[in-house]
Amino acid sequence: MPPARAGRWPVAQPYDMGEPMPQQPATGPGGMPPAGEWAIETRGLTKAYRGGQLAVDGLDLVVPRGSVFGFLGPNGSGKTTTIRMLMGLIDATAGSARVLGQPMPAAGRRVLPKVGALIEGPALYGYLSGRENLRRFDAADPDADPRTRDARVDRALERVGLGAAASKKARAYSLGMKQRLGLAAALLQPRELLVLDEPTNGLDPQGMREIRALVRELAADGTTVFLSSHLLDEIEQVCTHAAVMARGRLITQGTVADLSATVLGSPGPGRLTVTTPDPADAVRVLKEHGLTGLQTTDDRVTGELPEADDGTGPPELADINAALVHAGVRVRGFGTERATLEDVFVQLTGEGFDVAG
């Protein structure tokens, strides 16, 4: 692994899935936060089932407080098993986990009241209404004040868009509505950490947008959101940090920007993409403005943006665009290129993101 860049997390590089995995350290140089700033920290966390099958293999994971952290990987990659260990629902075979600075599961009674969780879909009473379900969940919380229960329940229902369906029996809810109700249960009390396992499962596009908006709202209020999903493009829109799992192993973790930079091949300002019917002339102008690694594919020219001479950043994109136009280059598309999280996954594992596996 290359040295960490100042002020950034170290990011794992592509590796052979048959070789030992280069794990991220739980603490280390390069601007990584001190251990006290982790909402979640695991060291060598492992879960082996009967027959020796490893569901989670030596996981070293760090989730900064205040982040929206995407825990990504195909179905069967070990995400849910990891979450169940973090929440004390199953025991680890080896390794350790700390949540909100406390060891789990030993400190579960102190930690779990500060954590809201939606794991593998909500367990609902089908014969009760949505509101009655939430009242039951709230009553099971020893710290919940019964005098303000109705206000908490109504507020949680409104936050997830179920106010109009609050009196409907849960057995008549669609899958997406059940997911919303499970999320409402997790939001009955203020939480330091919210753990969501596939929260948009069964939601239509509008529902997904609403959940994204809710996650942003929670993060703005200071809640750390740990979001497990196989929907890379969906999570990419809200996450500040991410980790990628495959076959029970951690492939990489870091900021979303750093993961994208890994795929693009440079931690610098990024790559500029110009679409033009005059690629040869565009290459000449871009080279004059200091772009390197220029590549041409049909009518598309890409190149690495240089740092400014004074070290303050890359040259103004508007100046480069103006130079192209002034040179007679017909510009039909112009902008910086950014790798997606799916690009990251394919680059790091050499595999497609098979969500049906």
C-alpha positions, 0 to 999 in steps of 0.5 A: 500500500502506498504512503497515506496522503496528508489529510486523507485516509489510506486507500487499499489498492487492487489485489488478487482475491486469492492472496491475503488481503491488505487490511486497513489499520484501525489507527495510523498516519495520514490524517486518519482520526484518532481512535476516539472519533470512531463510531464503529471500530473492528479489529480482526472481526471474524465469523466462521460457521459450521464447517469452517465457512468464513462469512466475515474474514478478519475485518478491520473497519473504522467508521468516523463519527458524524459520517454517512458511511456506505457499507457496500458489497454484493448480497452474500458478501458478509455485510449483514453478518458484520452488522449482526455482530456489531449489534450483539445479535450473534457472537464473533468467532474471533476479533473485537468490535467497539461501537461508540467507543464501547466494546460489543457485546459486553457494553450492549446495555449502555450502547444500544439505547444510543443506536437505532437499527433496521436489520434484515427488515423490520419485525412487525405485528401484522395485526396491529396498525403502524401507529400501534406497532410503534407504540409497542416498540416505544413501550419496550424502551425503558428510557422512553417517557410514556407521557410523550409517547404519542408525540414521538410516534407521530413525529417518527411516522411523519418523518418516514412518510407514513402519517396517512397510513398510520391506522392501517394494519401492518399486514396490509403494508407493502414491502416498502411501507414496512421498511419505512415503518422499521425506519420509523421505529429506529427514529423514535428516540434521538440516536448517536448512530443509525445502522440501516441494512438495505433501507431502500429495499422495496421502495419506489424511486420516490421513496428512495429519494425521501430516504436519501433526504432523511439520511442527509437530515439526520447527518446534518443533525450530527447522527452517524449513519452506517448504511449497508446496501448493494445499490452503489449508485443510490448510496453514492449520492449520500455517503461521505465515506465507504467500505467495499466488501467481497466474499467476507473480506474488506477490499477498501475503505476511505472517503468516497472521493479517495476511492474514486481517485484510486480508480482514476489513477491519481489523487490530484485534481482529476481528469478533464473530459472534452467531447469534440469533433476536433480531437487532434486540435483539442489534444494540442490545446490541452497539452499547451495548458499542462494536461498530461496522460492525454487519451483520445477515443473517437470524439472524446479526449481525456487528460490529467489536470495539472496542479497550479504553479503556486500550489493553490489548485488546478487551473480554472476550467473556464480558462481551458474551455475558452482556450479551446474555443479560441483555437477553433475547437468545437466543444460539445461536452466539457467537464471533469471525470469522476469514477463511480463506486461501481467503477471502484468495485470492479477495479478493486476486485476484477468482478462485476457487481452481481447483486443476485449472488 
